[in-house]
Amino acid sequence: MNSTTVTLFSLLLGAAITLGASAVKADLRVMSCEPQWAALAREIGGERIKVESATTARQDVHYIQARPSLIAKLRRADLLVCSGAELEIAWLPVLLRQASNGKVQPGAPGHLDVSQHVPMLGASKRIDRAEGDIHPYGNPHTQTDPRNVSRVAAALAERLQQLDPAGADYYRARHEDFSERWTKALERWERSAVALRGTQIITHHLAWVYMASWLGLEVVNHLEAKPGIPPTAAHLAKLLHSLDRHDVRAIVRATYQSERPSKWLSERSGIPAIVVPHCVGSTEGATDLFAMFDDMLSRLLEAAKS
Amino acid sequence: MSRGICSVRVWLALAALVACALPARAQPADAAPESRAGWANAFNPSISLILQGRYAHLSGDDGHRLLPGFSLGEETGRGPEGISLGESELDLSANVDDKLYGFFNVAFTQENGESQFEIEEAYLQTLALPWGFTLKGGQFLSAIGYQNDRHSHAWDFVDAPLAYEAFLNSHLLDPGVQLGWLAPTEIYIELGAEILRGDAFPAAGAARGGVGTVTSFVKLGGDVGVSHSWQAGLAYLTADARARESSGDNGSSLLFSGDSELIIVDFVWKWAPDGNYRDRNIIFQTEYLHRYEKGTLSVVDSATVTGRYHGTQDGLYAQAVYQFIPRWRVGVRYDQLFSDNDVRGLPETPLHRHGSSPRRVSTMLDFSNSEFSRFRLQYAHEAGGLSGGHAIFVQYIISLGSHGAHQF
């Protein structure tokens, strides 16, 4: 038994080393926690980087398993880009501890925490779990305001230049090009969004504060009575009752959230329930960051008209 | 492991320590919006307290069970009948600096009206060694098998699998050093080895000058599409036992001295539609344990009789847990043990009753109001020479303080 085990282990070790040696490092490897930061890294990094996202638009980023495949990805990453502010607290700390990769640990240049580079909204005054799954450092769903995207783009360009000095000019040029296009798009979005100012909406999760603050939307209530705790029948009934006092135009949810609570409320109130892209890939139209905000606005404007 | 029975004074001192540490959490929370204090280490260290309690209705014996065909460690059995406070666990952890991470936890239990505490894990771990190496030192749960390095609050059932009770005294926890290497590959490949003191079951007496247990393991894992993921492992342990004590029949005790070897094969498969675990998911988990022991056995009663003992023992369990709607899960687990022992010439011990294949079927239903609270109902039926027939458990597990992250 002893000798067979030893043989088996040496075989596996041999196989692992061969595989390891064949995985030759070519480009700068970027791993993002959420798809929108992967998309942004592609805008800035272009051909010089290889980007992978740990999650997809169909997944609730609060509830990700620290899967072996993610550990293997993080082991080889040169730069990690995450929303931060405890959004990934249920899984990212485990990945970081198991990935044996000093380059991406918090504090290292290879660790970009988005929440450190944008003004945070919605930090709870009352830090008590009775309030649900709250985030004491502010609401981490920062990507729904395009002005935040440009702030992160600048931080990302800076990190890429630092980590890959040979490509500094390349990254700088791509960032300038992106900024120019983004500024133009931002003007376009803001012009068309004037009509939305003051529009009242209900959202599934407390995940749209940045979008609401950017567009001047008024979030009247949430389908979740407390953040992170699934909507209950009692809360929805109360919500339905309170709608008379408001002029709510849309019930907004992200694609990974169950459609049942919004559908229930929509059928009884006549208010349209809509999916709004919360990240790249979350709707058919949201093929890249520009398309994501185009789609967001067209869906909101459509609902507000009705 | 050493289980220190502590006085009320130590308890109070620890409580005071926690009380001093807790108010400190409030400060960064208030300051956060302005200072944008970053990661989990803003609470330095992160503190979480896990409380468990249960009600057990047991038919058969009072829980100090003897598994036919096996000699057991002390942390086995079904626990007390009726209402009891389970293990309360206090965890403190933080990144020490940019290169090190530290973890400490104590388990408080109450037995026969007396408070006891036990230092479970107390280790430091490197975060940034080159080439994918990780070094861990201190006292920690061994990385062998799948379930071994999970704390009891993270288990999917109230109790450990029978095989873990029989082969590892519920879990292998011993001071030592662990070296791991993660391959830079697309597929997850981790190789590791541990040298442990050898005080903990199946070793005893810190033999070989205090390096009585040596383990090695390999873990593989990956995804199949976006909805499926898996992990498989193989581990080998060799331990030197010196006068390892177990309960025998009719109040006698058994002392084993010799070599113990263990192989564990484990496989875990998880599924969630689109990889979104929030609403629905399935976890399937199975392990097979094979042990070979050779040495001398003393049966200590009014007189002591010593003789040769060889044992070949196997155990397996398979379990599936299905979260069918958010917050609600059902699970089923099957356990079985096999043994073939040579104990000729010794007076009757549990090891003589080999071949009776103890087995158990457990079913459970649990509800989690949030990630921080879980309530569980479990029913188990035992057969194959196990003294109990049925067991019903009602359990709560709650977590206070910082948000712990769980491994795959």
Interface residues (C-beta under 8 A of the other chain):
Chain A: M1 N2 T5 L8 F9 L12 L13 A16 I17 L19 G20 A23 T55 T56 R58 Q59 D60 H62 Y63 I64 Q65 A66 R67 P68 S69 I71 A72 R75 R76 G84 E86 I89 A90 W91 L92 P93 V94 L96 R97 Q98 A99 S100 N101 G102 K103 Q105 P106 G107 A108 D113 S115 Q116 M120 A123 I127 R129 G132 D133 P136 Y137 G138 G228 I229 P230 Y256 S258
Chain B: A26 P28 A29 D30 A32 P33 R36 A37 G38 W39 A40 N41 A42 N95 D98 K99 Y101 Q125 L127 A128 L129 P130 G132 F133 T134 G180 W181 L182 A183 P184 T185 E186 I187 Y188 I189 L191 S216 V218 K219 L220 G221 G222 D223 V226 S229 W230 Q231 L234 Y236 T238 E261 I263 K270 A272 D274 G275 N276 Y277 R278 D279 Y292 P326 R327 N369 S370 E371 F372 H403 A405 H406 Q407 F408
